[in-house]
């Protein structure tokens, strides 16, 4: 996930789109910039909520299930129904937060730079058409816009590298306790709306912790049941749209963004696999699950911190882009 995008490199990879006019490219870039401005704050908010989960997430949501005493003797090991029903939202969703943030950092840097290039092309076009009044107005607006873009681009270059390396081996953040995983673009958990509905104590156990004296004890199931629910914020589509616009602007960026397009996935040692809408769980690996959820939750506050310095410069740049677009439209 280490993909370093420097300003000089970015300036060299824009090939231009022969079939598009400067105005149409400006419109596409402006739409992407406005969209990223909205989702950027949502990713930050979701990251902060995820970080707040850290103190209790590991044991309650990812730990080993409870043990119960069977009426006819023996102690049974039960599933953790919290984990069983929400693991994809917790783990895959946490990885999606990192993938979304990384994709948006690179996409925003790309589309802002392309917007500047297309604006310059548009001004040349208007000069050739003799529309000097429009060019003069755009020139007055372009000075502050260019300065804002440089400020924003510098911050994005730093933030993009920080987010890309956030869970990698060289980071100071918590390493994930698994080796097979991929952070990518996807929906993210809305932990402010998490719910858990307890069911009756009539669930089937995993196995015996203490064998009963009577063979008929197994006929009575007394494990707790229940269902967890974590609503997902639908960020996959807008983040993917921004990434695709960035690849239109700079096709060379595909090597950095395409791996993120397939979404997040991970494998727990022993065969527990989650991602792409599927789920397998192995209670025997609850220690790994606990460490995984704990590491992800602990790393969400730094992730949000990497994104926060972009907020004010991005808001200013969005306003300036809107001014430009009102002028050209």
Backbone torsions as a table, in degrees:
resi	resn	phi	psi	omega
1	UNK	NA	6.5	179.6
2	UNK	-85.8	104.2	-179.1
3	UNK	-131.1	106.1	-175.6
4	UNK	-96.6	121.6	-177.8
5	UNK	-116.1	111.4	-178.0
6	UNK	-99.3	152.8	-176.0
7	UNK	-57.5	-44.0	-177.9
8	UNK	-63.9	-38.1	178.7
9	UNK	-67.0	-43.3	-178.4
10	UNK	-61.7	-38.2	-179.8
11	UNK	-65.7	-23.8	-175.8
12	UNK	-87.1	-16.3	-170.7
13	UNK	-99.0	-6.0	179.7
14	UNK	-74.2	111.5	-177.3
15	UNK	-89.7	-15.1	-174.5
16	UNK	84.1	150.8	-179.7
17	UNK	-113.4	108.3	-170.6
18	UNK	-61.6	-32.8	-173.9
19	UNK	-87.0	-4.3	-176.4
20	UNK	-108.6	147.0	175.9
21	UNK	-87.2	158.6	176.4
22	UNK	-55.3	-40.0	-178.7
23	UNK	-65.2	-44.6	-179.4
24	UNK	-64.7	-36.1	176.9
25	UNK	-68.3	-38.6	175.9
26	UNK	-62.0	-41.8	180.0
27	UNK	-63.1	-42.5	179.3
28	UNK	-65.7	-43.4	179.2
29	UNK	-65.6	-42.6	-179.4
30	UNK	-62.0	-40.7	178.1
31	UNK	-62.7	-42.0	178.9
32	UNK	-65.2	-39.8	179.8
33	UNK	-63.2	-44.5	179.0
34	UNK	-64.6	-39.3	-179.5
35	UNK	-66.2	-44.5	178.9
36	UNK	-63.5	-37.6	178.7
37	UNK	-57.7	-35.3	179.2
38	UNK	-75.6	-46.9	-176.0
39	UNK	-74.0	-27.7	178.6
40	UNK	-56.3	-45.4	-179.2
41	UNK	-70.4	-33.0	178.1
42	UNK	-66.6	-40.5	178.4
43	UNK	-63.6	-41.9	177.5
44	UNK	-60.5	-46.7	-178.7
45	UNK	-62.5	-44.0	178.8
46	UNK	-63.7	-36.0	178.3
47	UNK	-64.8	-42.3	179.3
48	UNK	-64.7	-40.9	178.1
49	UNK	-64.5	-38.6	178.9
50	UNK	-64.8	-40.5	179.3
51	UNK	-61.3	-35.4	179.7
52	UNK	-67.0	-17.0	179.4
53	UNK	-76.3	-19.8	-170.0
54	UNK	-54.5	-43.7	-173.9
55	UNK	-61.5	-28.8	-176.2
56	UNK	-123.8	-4.3	-173.9
57	UNK	-65.2	-42.6	-168.8
58	UNK	-60.0	-50.2	-175.8
59	UNK	-78.0	-50.4	-174.1
60	UNK	-67.7	-43.1	-172.4
61	UNK	-96.1	-22.4	-175.8
62	UNK	-127.5	-3.8	-177.2
63	UNK	-77.4	179.6	178.1
64	UNK	-64.3	145.6	178.8
65	UNK	-67.0	170.7	-177.8
66	UNK	-74.8	163.4	169.8
67	UNK	-108.9	146.4	-178.4
68	UNK	-132.0	149.1	176.5
69	UNK	-90.7	124.7	-179.4
70	UNK	-78.7	138.6	-177.7
71	UNK	-53.0	-33.0	-177.7
72	UNK	-97.0	17.4	177.1
73	UNK	103.9	148.6	180.0
74	UNK	100.2	158.5	178.5
75	UNK	-123.7	125.8	-176.6
76	UNK	-106.9	143.3	173.9
77	UNK	-90.8	126.4	-176.9
78	UNK	-106.0	161.7	171.4
79	UNK	-65.8	155.0	166.8
80	UNK	-90.3	99.1	-174.9
81	UNK	-70.4	-20.9	172.2
82	UNK	-59.9	-52.9	-177.6
83	UNK	-65.0	-47.1	-173.1
84	UNK	-55.6	-32.6	-173.5
85	UNK	-98.8	-13.7	-174.9
86	UNK	-129.7	9.3	-174.5
87	UNK	-58.4	-38.7	-178.1
88	UNK	-65.3	-38.9	178.8
89	UNK	-67.3	-35.0	-178.4
90	UNK	-77.0	-50.7	-173.2
91	UNK	-84.9	-57.0	179.6
92	UNK	-61.2	-39.5	178.5
93	UNK	-63.2	-38.0	176.7
94	UNK	-64.7	-41.2	176.6
95	UNK	-66.5	-34.6	177.3
96	UNK	-61.9	-35.4	178.0
97	UNK	-58.4	-45.2	178.6
98	UNK	-66.8	-41.3	179.9
99	UNK	-65.4	-41.6	178.7
100	UNK	-63.9	-43.7	-179.3
101	UNK	-63.3	-41.7	179.6
102	UNK	-64.6	-46.6	-179.0
103	UNK	-61.1	-42.2	-177.9
104	UNK	-69.8	-35.1	178.3
105	UNK	-61.7	-45.6	179.9
106	UNK	-71.3	-40.8	-179.3
107	UNK	-63.9	-43.2	-178.0
108	UNK	-65.1	-41.0	178.4
109	UNK	-62.0	-38.7	-177.6
110	UNK	-70.9	-49.1	-174.6
111	UNK	-71.2	-30.4	176.9
112	UNK	-66.9	-40.3	179.3
113	UNK	-69.7	-38.0	178.0
114	UNK	-67.9	-35.8	177.5
115	UNK	-58.9	-43.3	179.2
116	UNK	-62.3	-41.5	-179.5
117	UNK	-66.0	-43.0	-179.4
118	UNK	-68.9	-33.1	175.5
119	UNK	-64.3	-42.7	177.3
120	UNK	-61.4	-42.3	178.0
121	UNK	-63.0	-39.6	180.0
122	UNK	-64.7	-41.0	179.9
123	UNK	-66.2	-37.7	174.7
124	UNK	-62.5	-42.9	179.8
125	UNK	-61.1	-44.6	-179.7
126	UNK	-68.2	-34.4	175.8
127	UNK	-62.6	-43.1	179.2
128	UNK	-64.8	-28.4	178.1
129	UNK	-85.1	-2.3	178.5
130	UNK	81.1	16.0	-177.7
131	UNK	-91.2	66.8	-173.7
132	UNK	-67.7	-32.4	-179.6
133	UNK	-62.7	-44.6	178.9
134	UNK	-64.9	-39.7	-179.8
135	UNK	-64.1	-40.0	179.2
136	UNK	-63.7	-41.7	179.1
137	UNK	-65.5	-42.2	179.9
138	UNK	-67.5	-35.2	178.2
139	UNK	-62.2	-40.8	178.8
140	UNK	-63.9	-36.6	179.4
141	UNK	-79.2	-28.8	-173.2
142	UNK	-72.2	-28.5	179.8
143	UNK	-59.6	-57.2	177.5
144	UNK	-61.8	-35.4	179.6
145	UNK	-62.9	-43.1	179.9
146	UNK	-63.2	-41.7	178.6
147	UNK	-64.1	-41.4	178.4
148	UNK	-64.3	-39.5	179.3
149	UNK	-62.8	-41.2	179.9
150	UNK	-64.6	-42.4	177.3
151	UNK	-62.1	-47.9	-178.1
152	UNK	-64.5	-42.0	-177.7
153	UNK	-64.0	-40.0	178.0
154	UNK	-62.9	-42.4	178.2
155	UNK	-66.8	-39.2	-179.1
156	UNK	-67.8	-35.8	178.3
157	UNK	-61.0	-42.7	177.8
158	UNK	-68.5	-48.0	-177.6
159	UNK	-63.8	-41.1	-180.0
160	UNK	-60.7	-43.2	178.5
161	UNK	-67.1	-38.9	178.9
162	UNK	-64.1	-45.8	-178.8
163	UNK	-67.5	-41.2	-178.9
164	UNK	-61.3	-35.5	-178.3
165	UNK	-94.1	4.3	-169.1
166	UNK	-56.1	-39.8	-178.9
167	UNK	-114.9	17.4	179.9
168	UNK	-82.9	176.2	-174.8
169	UNK	-68.5	-20.0	-176.9
170	UNK	-95.4	1.1	-176.0
171	UNK	-78.6	154.4	173.9
172	UNK	-85.3	-4.5	178.6
173	UNK	-78.0	176.9	-175.5
174	UNK	-72.0	122.7	176.5
175	UNK	-69.7	145.7	177.9
176	UNK	-74.6	143.1	-176.1
177	UNK	-83.1	23.7	177.4
178	UNK	-134.5	158.7	-177.7
179	UNK	-108.6	-20.5	-178.3
180	UNK	-106.5	102.6	179.0
181	UNK	-162.3	159.2	178.8
182	UNK	-147.3	121.9	173.2
183	UNK	-84.7	138.8	-178.5
184	UNK	-152.2	-176.1	-179.7
185	UNK	-74.7	136.1	178.5
186	UNK	-178.0	176.2	175.4
187	UNK	-69.4	155.8	-175.7
188	UNK	-123.4	151.5	-175.7
189	UNK	-72.3	136.5	174.0
190	UNK	-96.2	83.9	-173.2
191	UNK	-72.4	-11.3	174.5
192	UNK	-70.2	-16.6	-176.7
193	UNK	-117.2	19.6	-178.1
194	UNK	-67.2	144.1	179.4
195	UNK	-138.0	152.8	172.9
196	UNK	-137.5	125.0	-178.7
197	UNK	-110.5	110.8	-180.0
198	UNK	-73.3	143.6	178.0
199	UNK	-110.7	-172.3	179.7
200	UNK	-71.1	159.0	178.9
201	UNK	-87.9	67.0	-179.2
202	UNK	-136.5	30.5	-177.4
203	UNK	-87.0	156.4	177.0
204	UNK	-77.3	140.9	-179.4
205	UNK	-83.2	168.6	172.4
206	UNK	-79.8	-44.3	-178.8
207	UNK	-179.1	-177.0	-178.2
208	UNK	-88.2	134.0	166.5
209	UNK	-89.4	-38.3	173.7
210	UNK	-131.7	117.5	-177.4
211	UNK	-65.6	141.2	178.2
212	UNK	-79.1	163.8	175.6
213	UNK	-78.6	-29.4	-176.5
214	UNK	-105.0	135.1	179.4
215	UNK	-67.3	-25.6	-176.9
216	UNK	-79.3	-5.8	180.0
217	UNK	-60.5	-29.5	-177.0
218	UNK	-69.4	-11.3	-177.7
219	UNK	-75.1	-12.4	-177.1
220	UNK	-111.0	117.7	178.2
221	UNK	-96.9	121.3	-176.5
222	UNK	-126.9	14.5	178.1
223	UNK	-71.7	144.3	177.6
224	UNK	-67.8	151.5	175.5
225	UNK	-124.1	165.8	178.5
226	UNK	168.7	169.5	-178.0
227	UNK	-136.5	128.8	174.7
228	UNK	-95.8	153.2	180.0
229	UNK	-139.4	122.3	174.5
230	UNK	-121.9	101.4	176.8
231	UNK	-59.3	144.1	-178.5
232	UNK	-105.0	137.9	173.3
233	UNK	-80.7	125.1	-173.0
234	UNK	-78.2	72.7	-178.1
235	UNK	-96.5	-12.3	-175.3
236	UNK	-58.0	-47.0	-175.4
237	UNK	-63.9	-50.8	-179.6
238	UNK	-66.8	-35.8	178.5
239	UNK	-67.2	-41.8	178.2
240	UNK	-63.8	-39.5	178.5
241	UNK	-61.0	-43.3	178.8
242	UNK	-64.7	-40.6	179.0
243	UNK	-63.7	-40.2	-179.6
244	UNK	-68.0	-37.2	175.8
245	UNK	-63.9	-38.8	178.2
246	UNK	-62.7	-37.8	179.7
247	UNK	-73.7	-26.7	171.9
248	UNK	-65.9	-44.0	-179.8
249	UNK	-67.4	-39.8	-175.7
250	UNK	-139.6	87.7	-177.6
251	UNK	-55.7	-29.2	179.2
252	UNK	-63.8	-17.0	179.4
253	UNK	-73.7	-10.8	-177.4
254	UNK	-57.5	-34.9	-178.6
255	UNK	-63.5	-26.7	178.5
256	UNK	-88.0	-35.9	-171.9
257	UNK	-95.6	-31.8	-176.9
258	UNK	-59.3	-38.3	177.0
259	UNK	-60.7	-24.7	179.8
260	UNK	-80.2	-19.7	-173.7
261	UNK	-67.5	-26.6	-176.4
262	UNK	-80.2	-1.7	177.5
263	UNK	87.1	-176.6	-176.9
264	UNK	-96.5	149.8	175.5
265	UNK	-154.6	160.6	178.2
266	UNK	-157.7	159.1	176.6
267	UNK	-128.2	127.7	174.2
268	UNK	-89.3	135.0	-179.7
269	UNK	-51.3	135.6	-179.2
270	UNK	101.3	-4.9	174.1
271	UNK	116.6	-5.4	178.3
272	UNK	-70.9	115.2	-175.2
273	UNK	-124.3	136.7	175.2
274	UNK	-140.9	149.0	178.9
275	UNK	140.4	151.3	177.1
276	UNK	63.1	26.1	175.8
277	UNK	91.4	4.1	179.4
278	UNK	-115.3	161.2	-176.8
279	UNK	-152.4	130.2	166.8
280	UNK	-127.8	142.6	179.6
281	UNK	-133.2	143.9	179.0
282	UNK	-129.4	108.8	-178.8
283	UNK	-64.0	-22.3	178.3
284	UNK	-64.0	-14.8	-178.6
285	UNK	-111.8	33.0	-175.8
286	UNK	-64.9	-29.4	178.7
287	UNK	-63.7	-40.5	176.8
288	UNK	-64.9	-41.7	179.6
289	UNK	-62.3	-44.4	179.4
290	UNK	-59.7	-45.9	-179.8
291	UNK	-64.2	-36.5	-178.4
292	UNK	-66.4	-49.3	179.5
293	UNK	-65.1	-41.3	-179.7
294	UNK	-63.0	-43.0	-180.0
295	UNK	-64.9	-44.1	179.6
296	UNK	-62.0	-46.4	-178.6
297	UNK	-64.0	-40.4	-179.3
298	UNK	-66.2	-28.3	-176.8
299	UNK	-87.1	-7.7	-176.2
300	UNK	-72.8	-31.2	178.5
301	UNK	-67.4	-45.3	173.2
302	UNK	-59.8	-38.4	178.8
303	UNK	-59.6	-46.1	177.2
304	UNK	-61.9	-37.0	179.0
305	UNK	-65.4	-33.7	176.8
306	UNK	-65.2	-33.3	-175.5
307	UNK	-82.7	-29.1	-170.3
308	UNK	-58.4	-39.6	-179.1
309	UNK	-62.6	-15.7	-179.0
310	UNK	-78.9	-22.4	-168.3
311	UNK	-54.1	-58.1	-174.9
312	UNK	-66.6	-47.4	176.8
313	UNK	-61.1	-35.0	178.9
314	UNK	-67.8	-41.8	178.7
315	UNK	-61.1	-42.7	178.8
316	UNK	-64.8	-44.4	-178.6
317	UNK	-63.9	-40.4	178.2
318	UNK	-59.9	-42.9	179.0
319	UNK	-62.5	-41.9	-179.4
320	UNK	-67.9	-37.2	176.0
321	UNK	-63.6	-41.1	177.9
322	UNK	-61.2	-39.5	177.3
323	UNK	-61.9	-45.2	178.8
324	UNK	-60.3	-45.4	-176.0
325	UNK	-68.0	-34.3	175.2
326	UNK	-63.4	-36.3	179.9
327	UNK	-68.6	-46.4	-175.5
328	UNK	-77.2	-23.9	-179.9
329	UNK	-84.3	NA	NA
